[in-house]
Amino acid sequence: MPEKPTEDARFYGRRKGKPLRATRQRLLDTMLPALTLPLAGLGEGERLDPHGLFPRPVDQLWLEIGFGGGEHLVAQAAAHPEVGLIGSEVFAYGVGKALSQIDETGVDNIRLWPEDVRQVLPALPDGCLQRLFVLFPDPWPKRRHARRRMIQPARLDDFARLLADGGELRVASDDMGYVRWTLMHVTAHPAFRWTAQGPTDWRERPADWVETRYEAKALLAGRKPAYLIFRRRPRAAVPGTLAEAPAGEGADNNP
Ligand SMILES: C[S@@+](CC[C@H](N)C(=O)[O-])C[C@H]1O[C@@H](n2cnc3c(N)ncnc32)[C@H](O)[C@@H]1O
């Protein structure tokens, strides 16, 4: 079994909420074991073969971190049967909700990690991901909690290792402090560039981006989210210093 990360024990919010409905609990008991990533069988330093996880060959592998109720994860899996999706979520209620949607839709291209995603990241091979989604991460707005944020330098190093050249990191948030934090850290990382050419590129939800529960809540409350897409630079072209990063990218785009 992978070790529990020690970096910050309270990295995420709650794991358990209201009691699960009997049907969801049954899905957790019966369906989840077959869909759970087989991390327990890995030896020291061994990595998963992600393409062997699915019942048929997949062209690409995508990862969603903190999928909440699984709306986005399941909709993307249904829209892209040629893609294998891994979803990680610590909140048992959300995992149960995702399982009932997987059951209803019959999608077979999702694998789950119902625990901290920091246990999955080291088990995946370099460059295996074409897309990585971090949608409406917990904002941890207090300065003293900043190290619990999903977007931070150590995690971006993980993401840079895992994303294939040209792969996408998609981050959304309705918390403008978190949006600025994300832009500051991701654009400072030499492996990433922000793809936005102008404000509409981050103010409007891209057509293939499925609305999540937190996004719907934010919109209902009148908060306009930012939708950020970063591209992993080709490894050969990653500049050694920030000063070599191309000028002008993301210019005039400040949220
Ligand atoms: C604010 S919610 C957003 C949920 C969903 N993405 C949405 O937009 O509706 C953030 C989610 O990230 C999950 N989360 C936080 N840290 C996590 C971690 N280390 N591993 C897996 N999930 C995590 C939380 O349990 C929570 O459900």
The ligand as an SDF file (V2000), in Angstrom:
LIG
                    3D

 27 29  0  0  0  0  0  0  0  0999 V2000
  -13.8020   22.4380   -3.9560 C   0  0  0  0  0  0  0  0  0  0  0  0
  -13.9620   20.7470   -4.3610 S   0  0  0  0  0  0  0  0  0  0  0  0
  -14.2260   20.7640   -6.1230 C   0  0  0  0  0  0  0  0  0  0  0  0
  -14.8050   19.4820   -6.6290 C   0  0  0  0  0  0  0  0  0  0  0  0
  -15.0250   19.4120   -8.1510 C   0  0  0  0  0  0  0  0  0  0  0  0
  -13.7610   19.4710   -8.8710 N   0  0  0  0  0  0  0  0  0  0  0  0
  -15.9560   20.4880   -8.6060 C   0  0  0  0  0  0  0  0  0  0  0  0
  -15.5000   21.3940   -9.3230 O   0  0  0  0  0  0  0  0  0  0  0  0
  -17.1590   20.4130   -8.2880 O   0  0  0  0  0  0  0  0  0  0  0  0
  -12.2630   20.1670   -4.2620 C   0  0  0  0  0  0  0  0  0  0  0  0
  -12.2100   18.6680   -4.1540 C   0  0  0  0  0  0  0  0  0  0  0  0
  -10.8370   18.2480   -4.1500 O   0  0  0  0  0  0  0  0  0  0  0  0
  -10.7260   17.1190   -3.3010 C   0  0  0  0  0  0  0  0  0  0  0  0
   -9.3200   16.9960   -2.8980 N   0  0  0  0  0  0  0  0  0  0  0  0
   -8.6070   17.8890   -2.1990 C   0  0  0  0  0  0  0  0  0  0  0  0
   -7.3560   17.4590   -1.9910 N   0  0  0  0  0  0  0  0  0  0  0  0
   -7.2830   16.2450   -2.5890 C   0  0  0  0  0  0  0  0  0  0  0  0
   -6.2480   15.2920   -2.7020 C   0  0  0  0  0  0  0  0  0  0  0  0
   -5.0510   15.5100   -2.1590 N   0  0  0  0  0  0  0  0  0  0  0  0
   -6.4900   14.1520   -3.3880 N   0  0  0  0  0  0  0  0  0  0  0  0
   -7.7170   13.9380   -3.9470 C   0  0  0  0  0  0  0  0  0  0  0  0
   -8.7510   14.8070   -3.8580 N   0  0  0  0  0  0  0  0  0  0  0  0
   -8.5320   15.9420   -3.1880 C   0  0  0  0  0  0  0  0  0  0  0  0
  -11.6640   17.4680   -2.1410 C   0  0  0  0  0  0  0  0  0  0  0  0
  -12.0780   16.3190   -1.4210 O   0  0  0  0  0  0  0  0  0  0  0  0
  -12.8110   18.1380   -2.8670 C   0  0  0  0  0  0  0  0  0  0  0  0
  -13.8540   17.2360   -3.1940 O   0  0  0  0  0  0  0  0  0  0  0  0
  1  2  1  0
  2  3  1  0
  2 10  1  0
  3  4  1  0
  4  5  1  0
  5  6  1  0
  5  7  1  0
  7  8  2  0
  7  9  1  0
 10 11  1  0
 11 12  1  0
 11 26  1  0
 12 13  1  0
 13 14  1  0
 13 24  1  0
 14 15  1  0
 14 23  1  0
 15 16  2  0
 16 17  1  0
 17 18  1  0
 17 23  2  0
 18 19  1  0
 18 20  2  0
 20 21  1  0
 21 22  2  0
 22 23  1  0
 24 25  1  0
 24 26  1  0
 26 27  1  0
M  CHG  2   2   1   9  -1
M  END
$$$$
